[in-house]
Amino acid sequence: METIQQLMQQSAGVGAGIALGSAVGFSLRKRAGKSTGLLADSVFVTSAVCGMVAMAVMMLITYFGA
């Protein structure tokens, strides 16, 4: 059984990549005037949450070995 720290280290790249990519996408979207759907009307908060969710999903996939 792997520890949570090992799972986090293995999945950190996925979380960082999704957070960075969604930050770029959401900032372009907000600049175009479409700010609906952003959490707390913030690009940073929304992209951080997307990154955390992606990291959690990757941790589950790694843990169950699928």
Wavefront OBJ file of the C-alpha trace (Angstrom):
o trace
v 0.000 0.000 0.000
v 1.466 3.317 -1.069
v 1.483 6.303 1.195
v -0.382 9.474 0.392
v 2.900 11.353 -0.046
v 4.096 8.975 -2.750
v 0.792 9.264 -4.569
v 0.952 13.057 -4.379
v 4.497 13.115 -5.773
v 3.517 10.861 -8.652
v 0.432 12.946 -9.479
v 1.792 16.463 -8.930
v 2.761 16.943 -12.574
v -0.746 16.244 -13.767
v -2.217 18.705 -11.273
v 0.287 21.418 -12.163
v -0.248 20.932 -15.884
v -4.010 21.114 -15.646
v -3.823 24.168 -13.368
v -1.486 25.996 -15.744
v -3.466 25.091 -18.843
v -6.790 26.024 -17.332
v -5.334 29.306 -16.038
v -4.379 30.250 -19.588
v -7.754 29.202 -20.952
v -9.791 30.888 -18.240
v -7.775 34.112 -18.464
v -8.402 34.289 -22.210
v -12.074 33.610 -21.582
v -12.302 36.305 -18.898
v -10.482 38.800 -21.098
v -13.147 38.187 -23.761
v -15.801 39.198 -21.217
v -17.170 35.760 -20.388
v -16.577 35.505 -16.648
v -19.552 33.297 -15.872
v -18.657 29.961 -14.373
v -15.557 31.169 -12.539
v -15.361 30.345 -8.841
v -15.382 33.565 -6.788
v -15.016 35.391 -10.123
v -11.304 34.474 -10.035
v -9.200 32.752 -12.678
v -6.609 31.716 -10.071
v -9.110 30.040 -7.741
v -10.873 28.237 -10.568
v -7.663 26.919 -12.119
v -6.314 25.848 -8.699
v -9.484 23.844 -8.046
v -9.239 22.234 -11.501
v -5.643 21.259 -10.753
v -6.535 19.780 -7.360
v -9.391 17.740 -8.832
v -7.167 16.440 -11.630
v -4.469 15.509 -9.119
v -7.001 13.668 -6.949
v -8.309 11.710 -9.937
v -4.770 10.787 -10.951
v -4.022 9.672 -7.386
v -7.071 7.374 -7.465
v -6.050 5.933 -10.821
v -2.512 5.310 -9.568
v -3.723 3.815 -6.291
v -6.086 1.321 -7.909
v -3.599 0.544 -10.695
v -6.002 0.915 -13.571
l 1 2 3 4 5 6 7 8 9 10 11 12 13 14 15 16 17 18 19 20 21 22 23 24 25 26 27 28 29 30 31 32 33 34 35 36 37 38 39 40 41 42 43 44 45 46 47 48 49 50 51 52 53 54 55 56 57 58 59 60 61 62 63 64 65 66
